Amino acid sequence: MKNYLSLCSVLCTLFLSVLTFTGCTESAESESVNVQSGENLVYELRTYTTHEGRLDALHQRFENHTMDLFAKHGMTNIDYWVPVNQDNTLIYVLSHESREAAEESWAAFSADPDWRQVYEESHADGEIVSHVESVFMERVPYSPANR
């Protein structure tokens, strides 16, 4: 039940975030056109659970490297959260042009020498992530974001 409530909370926050996404930044405006035009974008909800005491290291890696590398490989950073009632967890959403584009982007990201270096350097004090969950989602036609 606790996990269900956490997921419901995240999805509600995601919904509100996507509704306000169009006004975030000038560079996001062109991408937000796709968000609102209903062009079959695929959203990826990812949940990372870190080893005890390693969430700060994950935040550093995302803020300083990972988000830029995602963008480099065609993934759009939508939003990032930490649950208020669950330690050692980062939840975020990416958007992709299609499921196939997501697979290609993840393959390119994983093979990127810059990512490999960042990954290795970030593990100097031990592994960071203990578990990753990924859910691909498509917006339904009656979503308020389509109106």
N, C-alpha and C positions, 0 to 999 in steps of 0.2 A: 504494500500500500504506500509506503514511504517513497519508493522509487516512482510509482505511478504519479503521486502528487508532485514530485520533483519534475517529472517529464511534463506534466500539465502546466506547471509554472513556467518552464522553459519555453514551451510552445506558445503560451500567451505572451511572453516577453518577445519572442521571435515575431509574432504577429504584429505587435505594436511597433517593433523596430523596423520591420519591412514597410509598414505604413508611413513611417517618418523618414525612411532611407533617402527619398528623393531630394531632400533639402540638406543633406549632410555636408557635401563639399562640391566645389565646382567640377572637379574631375569625376566625381561620382554621378553628376547629373546625366552624362551621356549613357552611363551604364544603367541608371535608374529608368531610362526610357524603356529599356528591355524589360525591366522588372514590371513596369506598368502596362506594357503593350501586350502581355500575355504570350510572348514568343517562346513557349515551351522551355523556359529555363528550368534547370534542375537544381534544387537546393540540397545541400549536404549538411546535416546536423551531426557534429562530431563531439564526442565526450571523451576527454582524457582524464584518467585517474593516475595521479602521480604516487611515487613512493613517498613515505612519510617524510615531511620536511623538504620536499623537492619542488613544491608548487612555485616558489619564487624563481627558481632556476628556469622553469618552463615559461613563466611570464617574461623573463629576460630574453629568452631565446625567441619567443614570438615577437616581442616588441622590437628587438634589435635586428632580427634576421628573417624569421619564418614568414611573416606577413608579406614582406617585400618579395621573397622568393615565390610565394603563392602567386602574387600578381605577375611576376616575371613569366610564370608558366600558365597564364590565362585563367587563373582562378580569382574570383572576385570575393574579397573579404566583406562580409555583410555585418557581422557583429560578434562580440565576445562577451561571455558572462562567467561569473563564479557563483555557484549556489550559496545562498545565505545559511543553509542548514546542512551543508556537506563539505567537509574538509578535503583538501588535495584533489580538487576537481576543476577543470576548465572545460567550458562548453562554448562552441562557436559554430557559426554557419558560414558556408561558402556558397557561391552560385557558380554554375557552369552552363555553357551553351547547350549541352546535351549530356547524356550519360556517357556516350562515347568520348566526348571532349573531356569529361572528368577523368576517365581512365587514361587518356593520353597525357593530360596535365599531371596526374599523379605519377605516371611512369617517368615523365621528363623531370619532375621535381625530385624524385627518388634518385635519379641518375646524375643530377646536377653536382658537379665537383664542389661548388660553393656550399651546397647543403651538406654534402658528405663531410666537409671540413668543419662546418658549424656543429653538426651532430657529434663528431668526435670530440671537439673542444668542449662542448657542453657536458660531456660525460666524464670530464676530468675528476669530478668529485663523486662519481657514481651514476648509475642509471637514473633517469628522471621519470619516465612513464612506465607504469605497470600494466595499464590496460587501455585500449582504445575501442570505442564503439562508433560506428558510422551508419547513418540512416539517410538514404536518398529520398527526396520528397519532390512532388510536383504540386503546384498551386491548383486548387480547384476553381472551376469557372465562377462560382458565386463568392469567391474571396473578395472582401472589401478593397483589397489592393488592385483588383481589376476594374474597379468602378471609376 
